[in-house]
Amino acid sequence: MNIEMIEAAAGRLAGEAVRTPLLSSPFLDEVAGRRVFVKAECLQQTGSFKFRGGWSAVSALPLDERTQGVIAFSSGNHAQGVALAARRHGAPCVILMPADAPRVKIDNTRALGAEVVLYDRATGDRDAIGAALAEARGLTLIKPFDEPLVIAGQGTTGLEIAEQAAEAGIGAADVLVPCGGGGLSSGIALALQAKAPGLRVRTVEPEGFDDVKRSLEAGEILRNERGSGSICDAILTPAPGQLTFPILARLAGPGLSVSDEEALAAMVAAFSRLHIVLEPGGAVALAVALFRPDTVEGEAVIVVASGGNVDPAAFRSALGRFAGA
Amino acid sequence: MNIEMIEAAAGRLAGEAVRTPLLSSPFLDEVAGRRVFVKAECLQQTGSFKFRGGWSAVSALPLDERTQGVIAFSSGNHAQGVALAARRHGAPCVILMPADAPRVKIDNTRALGAEVVLYDRATGDRDAIGAALAEARGLTLIKPFDEPLVIAGQGTTGLEIAEQAAEAGIGAADVLVPCGGGGLSSGIALALQAKAPGLRVRTVEPEGFDDVKRSLEAGEILRNERGSGSICDAILTPAPGQLTFPILARLAGPGLSVSDEEALAAMVAAFSRLHIVLEPGGAVALAVALFRPDTVEGEAVIVVASGGNVDPAAFRSALGRFAGA
């Protein structure tokens, strides 16, 4: 992995990805006690940064492989990102999802042109089913994070942060990044190392699912004990990746975590003050800036708001609880 | 009014206003039956395009006048836009609001550093109170739309639309603009005439408050019969302005209108598909694109999403009704 791979991905993404804005609000600055800048990746195509990695991987495939098609395992943002990238390339796309995935996610992925194959989470072996499908049809697997082309795609977010921070006059700051497997945070870390060395990545996870934070402390890959139980479903990953962890260990500061309550309150603050829609997992970095300011350094902080594909009922409930609505 | 005034305003706004993105979603394209591009001004400073006009006017004042301070009559987006512009210039700012304005709007305007003066809507004469205050303290009145510097500021939205449409390969399209007094739509119309003559402004208003639409049809300024009764409070204005109407009569296509129900449904579509927060009045142009596609021409349509300062309870209610939440 190097900066040239990220810049090459940026070249392939030009005109396809949204250059998402860096937003701010005097109200958030006041809560946080410092200037807060929010990189709004919820405004990205398909509602999350995952489109960057999906496009980066699909667009780099040799034409004969691309024509055969791609496959991804995901019930969430990675599925939609890969599906749209494949459709725009005219490439067949299979998404393997558990049969109990939310109906709206299945429907949305199909509406983006993908063939959704469902498996039984209790009895089916996802990897075996996927491998058999890939073999039978000649599909290329697009992994969600532990894949250099995907990390390079997510890293284009970091190139934009470097430019936008310079425009805003921010030379040194912590850059808080919601973290599942570490594709986004490691990609951004590589980009910032090359383009804005005063900016330092810090990963943010839900409490109880802080495998990256604990792995960084231990200096080795540790796993979460549980696989579910946080509302931040988009960033619940068992363990950091084999490729992403060494990058984070080298470049990132200490890991951070927040409670589900703090993530929901940040989601509502983003609604009221920035007028963006975040999913809980996409709001954890903002939650640190607003509610745990003592864990961050500097006069300004940059947070990535990584995705906005939230269930309307969950959003409605959060508005009721945290906006007095 | 000319394009040079708009370009001068853009120069003064550089580094202050957000260059808001032009967003899209394949899901919206499918509903509309054509490509839909959304200029997300809800992401602007203070949550609406009004910051552009406020900044344009305050920044153009001679230093001695600016130091005396400014005054505006508004309980809504214009108040916040002027207040933040004044604060950043170090200029005193008085906002005259009816005493029955929503508490949150009064609090937000005060939090942006303005002195809020309340008057009784039933017994007080707003213009007389404002004139007396302005006279006593040497304040400059910043009108909400019928003021060349304000129109020039709002017109900077049109400069960005012209650039972004060219980048997206859109040479000809209707540009749908939520319309109250016509400051935003007339400013955009002037900018597009100079920079993207294939793009044509169409005003969008709430049904029953379509003074601009009827005025354009009649060729003279007509007034609304009612002053309240739509949820689209941000764009309920009695009549088009003396400055804005002739510009619209010369440059805009036929006016459009939508129901409150359509505005709410568009607000929810923007939540689900674009991950932006709109107020009902900010969603009326998107509502035309989605729900009245036969009234628009061309293979693509550009809509301005003009503001996002929505009451959380109203938003919550709309999610319940239109997202099945």
Interface residues (C-beta under 8 A of the other chain):
Chain A: G15 V18 R19 T20 P21 L23 P26 F27 E30 A40 C42 L43 G47 L84 N108 A111 L112 E167 V268 F271 S272 L274 H275 I276 V277 L278 G308 N309 D311 P312 A313 F315 R316 L319 G320 A323 G324 A325
Chain B: G15 V18 R19 T20 P21 L23 P26 F27 E30 A40 C42 L43 G47 L84 N108 A111 L112 E167 V268 F271 S272 L274 H275 I276 V277 L278 G308 N309 D311 P312 A313 F315 R316 L319 G320 A323 G324 A325
